[in-house]
Amino acid sequence: MAEDNVYGISGILGSSRTSIDDAVRNAINKAGENRRHMRWFEIQKISGHIVNGEVGHFQVELKLGYTLEDDAASGG
């Protein structure tokens, strides 16, 4: 029988000097350093920073969804 899950959502912002894609990947990779069971992301906003008339870096605001652990599964 399938388990019912409960999910958490975090708001994060990633940036990159090279692309929107890299900004998303940077945000997810960094969040993965201390967030377990990440399942999905949703782009909320894309923006950037202009330096001397050119793109300085791209910024991507994300919602990051993750599965919450049961106390029994986490040993607590």
Secondary structure, DSSP 4 states (H G I P E B T S, - for coil): -PPP--EEEEEEEEEESS-HHHHHHHHHHHHTTT--SEEEEEEEEEEEEEETTEEEEEEEEEEEEEEPPPHHHHT-
